[in-house]
Amino acid sequence: MLGRSTRDSGPLTRSAATQAGWQRDDLDLLDLGTTSATLSTVGSIRGLGAVVHIGHPAQPDPDLERTLLQSPVGVLLTAAVTVPSQWVWVGTRATAGAHTVVDEAGMRDCRHRLRAMGVHPQLVPTSTEMADRVALAGVDGALVVERSRVPAGFVELAGSETLSGDKIWYALATAPQTAALSSPSQVWLAFGPTDDHRGSLQSMLDIIASAGFDLQHLRSQSANDGPHVFFCAFVCDSQTALSALLLEFGKRGVRHRTLALLPVIDTVLGPDAVEPRWDRD
């Protein structure tokens, strides 16, 4: 069985599941509620998995990192896949579009392109019925929806093609009895010192560097119990190398949890990049 969160796209998560072979039939995934509730359910029901949006394997979505760390121990991401964007911009007339109704998943995937197009989005929950979206859009309004859900009487508007230019990453969240690398994989790891003090992060980074890993991603997060926690991502070639790192963490009193083991996919689709403008020397 496979599920998804209420906030995610039904057609896109279904497409990811069938394309990756996580399910054989092209069936709708179970709606498991919030992302937190989805991962909690995965951790409590044996044999249940969930398809979740991840951002990028080398640039994890911060909300997902945090939610994974708060989920039941044993829940982690075990596979990833890219799917073509299915979003389209539609209206009942060619002049429609200034006011556009879009759900949470569509806004997440298309927000930058919509802003560049000068669209004024009205955000609605992903669970909003299509009839209610049409009513909110009105005669002169438009919708951003998955291509398979375009209402009768609506046609694509000029500029709609820009929403389908990206691919979107999804991963499979499961609670396997055992988890180990069988091939080079993208690892998401959360870690934190038992005693947070000046220089504690540096000492942990030294352990990671000594193990031979080059971090692609590093982020800090305050924790309720005092010491900060840190999230990182890197490529690891073998379970032996990862186990050696975790063993060294244990010796040094560094708490840790593996959040994802995603077999590396040969793709040119990279994470979001920035063009920096540095201060003058």
N, C-alpha and C positions, 0 to 999 in steps of 0.2 A: 504494500500500500504506500502511496505517496500523497503528501499534502503540501500546502503552501500557506503563506500568511494572507490575511484578509486584504492587506494593503498592496499585494503584488498582483500582477496581471495574470488572469487565468489562461488566456491564449499563449502568452509568452512562456510561462512556466510549463505548460503542457508541451509546447514545442521543444523546450529544452529537454524535458524528460524523454520524449520519444526520439529525438535526434541523438541523445547520448546513450540510448538503450536502457535507461533506468526503469522504463515500463514499456511493455510490448504494445499495448493498445492506446489509441489516441483518445484517451478519456480525460475528463476534467479532474483536476486534483482536489483532494479534500480541503475545505476551508478550515484551517485550524486556529484562526483568531490572530492576535498580535504576533509579532516575531518572537517575543519572549514566550508566549503561550505555545507557539508552534514548536520551538526547540525543547521546551519542557515536556510536551507531549511526545516528541521523538525519544526523549530520554526515559520515558515511563512505559511506552508500549513497544514491545519487542517486534521487530520486523517492519516498523513504520519509519519511513524516511520523509524528508521534506526538501523541496526545491527552493533555494533562496538566492536573492540577488546579492552579488558580492562586491561590486565595483570593479576590481581587477585583482588577479592573483598576487601581483607584486605591489598593489596599492589597495589594501583592504578598506572596505567601508567602515568608518569609525564606529557607527552605531552597531553594526553587526559584530565587530570585535568585542565590544563591551557586552553585548547580549550573549555572545557565545561564552564569555568568561563567567557570566552569571547563570548559565544553563547547567543542568545536571552534569556531574562529572561523567565523562565517557562520550558525550555528544561532541562531534567534530565534523568538519567538512572533508569528504573523502574523494571527490571527483569534481571536475569543472568542465564547462562547455560554453561556447559562444553561439548565440542565435542571432539571425538578422533582425533588425528592428522592424516591427510591424505597424508602427504608428503612422497614421495619416491625418491630415487636416481637411475636414469636410464641412460643407454647408449646403443649404438648399438653393443658393443662388451665388453667382460668381462674385458679387460684391460683398458677400458675407465675410466675417472673419475678425473684425476689430475686437469684438467680445467673444471669447472662446472658452468653452467649458472643458476642463481637463481634470482627470483624476490624479491621485497621488503617484501612481506608478508612471503615468504619462509625463507628469511634471518632473519627476526625478530623471527620466531618460531624455527629455526634450527641452528642459528649461532654457538652456543656453541658446539653442536654435530659435525657440519661440521669441525670446527677448530680442534676438538679432532681427527677427522678422517684424518686430513692432507689435506683436500680439499682446492683448490685455487678457491674461488668463483668469478664469474663475475656478478656483480649486474646489473639487468635491471628493468625498470619500470614494475609494475604488469600488466599494460595494453599492454605490448609487445606481439604481435601475436606469436603463437607457431611456425609457419614456420620461423620467424626471430630468435627465440631462437635456433632452430635446426641448422640454418645456422651459428650462432655465436659459437655454441658448436663444429661444425666441426665433422670430422670423428672420432677423438680420444677423443672428449669431452663428457660431460655428462650434465644432467639436474636434477634439483630438482623441481618437479611439484606435483600437487595433483594427486592421483592415477587415478581418473576418466579422467584425461587429458593426460595420457601417450601417446605419438605419436606412430603410427604404426612403427614396426621394432625396438622399444626400449624395453629393458628388465631390470629388477632390478639388481643392482650391489651388490656385497658382502658388507655388512655394511648398506644397505638401511634400514634394520629392526630397526636400532637404532633411525631413525627419526620418527618412529610411536609410540614411547614409552610414549609420553606425551599426556596430554589432554590440550585443549586450551579454555580459558574463553572468552565468548562473552556476551554482554549485549544489551538490547533494549533501544534505546533513543527515547523518545516521549516528547510531550508538553501537558500533561494532563490538563484539566480544574481545577481539584483539585488533590492534592497528599497528601496522609497520610499513615502512617504505619498501616497495618491490621494484622501484625504478626511480630515476631522478625526479624529485618532487619539489613543489613550492610549499614551504613550511610556514605556517603562522604560529608564532610562539608568544605566550604571555609569561612574564617573569617579574619577580619583585624581591627585594631584600627582606630578611626578617627584621632588620634594623635599618631604618632610613636615615642616612647621615651624609654629610658632605663627602663626595667622592664615591658613594656607593654605586652610582650608575657607571662611573668609569671602571670600577673593578669588575662589574658584570660584563661590560663591553670588552674588557681585556680577555675575559674567559671566552667570549664568542669569537674574538679575533684569533686567539690562540688555537681554537678548534678549527680554524681555517674558513670561517664563514664571512661572506661579504654582505652586510645588511643592505636590502633594497628599501626598507621601510622601518621607521622607528617613531613611536609616539608614546607620550606619557599620559597617565590618567590618575587623578587622585582617588584614594580608596577610603572606605568608611572606617577601616581598622587602623588608619594612620599612614603607614608607608605607601609611597606611590607604587603603582603597577606600571609596567611597560609592555608595549606590544611591538613586535617586530616581524619581518618577513624576509626570507632568504631561500635560495635554492640549495637543496641538499642531495648529494648523489647516492647515499646509502643509509640504511638503518644503523649500521655500525657507527658511522660518523655522528648521527643524531644522538644515539644512545651515549656515546662518549661525552658529548656536550652536556646532556642531562645528568649524567653521573657526576660530572665536575660541578654542575650547579648544586647537586645534592650535598657534595662534600663541603661546599662553601656556604651552605645555608640559604641558598637562593631558591625560593619557591617558584614553581613553574607549572604551566599547563599547555599542552599542544592543542591548538584550535583548528588546524587544517593541515592535511597531507594531500596535496593536489598534484597528481602526476603532471609533469610539465607537458604542455601542448605546444607543438611547433606552429607558431603563429606570429605574424608581424604586428598584430594588434597590441600596442603597448599601453601603459598607463598614461593618464593625463600628464602633460609636460608643461613647464612654465618657461617663459623667456625672461630671465632676470635682468634687472637694471641695478647694478651695484653702486654703492657710494663711491665717489672719486677718492683716490688715495690722497 
